[in-house]
Amino acid sequence: MIHRAIFALCLLLPMVGCAKFDRATFNTLSVSNAVLETAQQDYENGKLPHNACVYKLINSGKQAQGIAETAFLDEWQTEQAKGDVTALQAQVAADLASVAQIVASIQTIYKTPTACWS
């Protein structure tokens, strides 16, 4: 799910000397992507409850992840062009907070499968 451009960015991080914000954001997106992909597989394999709540949560997470990835890519491209990234970084942080909340909810379902019923 992570944009190919961001994946390429990962490969270049050691060479381009990316800012701490970029490294932390990439790491966060990588972890959240792994959780969401695993949850999708576990849902399909029956390890997570098959109900509308879990389905919606996983898909909401994927959508929020995509939004955060796009915002991060915009921030990184603006940074490379020597533009002002202050507002973009705030947007990325807000988007990551949304993803984190969904990931936390998914992790709760692993601990308490009845936590998400509809």
N, C-alpha and C positions, 0 to 999 in steps of 0.2 A: 504494500500500500504506500510505502514511503516513495515520494516522487523520485524518479531517476536522478534528477538534478541534485537532490539532497543526498542521495546515495553517493553520487560522484563527489559531492562536497566532503563527505566522510572520508573518502580516499585521499582528498587533498588537504584535509585539516592539518596534518603535521607540516606540510610544505608551505601553506599560506599563512600560518600563524594566526588562526582565527581567534577572535575575542572569546573570553571566558563565557560570555552569554551564549555565543554560537555553539560552543562545545557542550555546554550544559543543556541547551535546548535540543541539540541533536541526540544526546544521550537519553534525555527524557522521552523524546519521540520514538526512539528505538525501543525502549522498554515498554512504553504504552502500546506500541504496535505489536510487540511480541505477546503481550497479555491479550489484546483483542483478537489476534489471529489464533492463539491457543483456545480462547473462549469459543470462537467460531467453530473450531475443530471439535472441541469437547461437546458443544451443543449438537453438532451433527452426529457425533458418535454416541450420544446419550449420556455423557458424563455430567452434563448440566441438564436441569429440567427442561422439557419441551413445553413451553407455554409462551403466551404472547408477551409477558413481562420480560423474560430473558431474551427473547428474540428482539424486542424493541430496544432493550438496553445495549445489546451487542451492536445493533445497527446504528443506534445513536452514538455509540462510542466510535464506530468507524467513520461516521459523518463528522463528528467533532475532531477526530484525528486528521481527516483530510483538510478541514478548515485550518487547523493549527499548522499543518505542513505547508499549506499555501501561504499563510501569513509569515511563516519562518522563511520560506523561499523569497518572498517579497522583501523581507527585512535584510536578508543576506545580500540580495542583488543590489539593494539600495546602499548598503554598507560598502560593497565593492565599488560602487560608483561614487563613493565619498559623499553620499547624501546624509541628511539628518534622519537617524533611525529611532529617535526617542519615542515617537508615537507608535511606530511599528513594533518596537520592543514591548511597549505596554500592551499592544494588541496580542502579540504572541504570548505574553505572560497570562493574559486573561483567557486566551484559547487553551493554553496548557492547563490552567486551573479547571476548566470545564472537562477536559479529557481526564484529568486526575480524579475528579469526582466520580465519573462514570467507571473508571478503572477500579476505584475503591469499592464501588457498588458490586462490580463483577467479582472482585476478590471476596466480598462478603458472601456471595452466593456459593462459592466453593466451600466456605466454612459452614454455612447454614443454607442448604439448598431450598428450604421453604421461605427464605427471605424475600423471594421475588415470585409472587403469585398474582395472577390476574383472572 
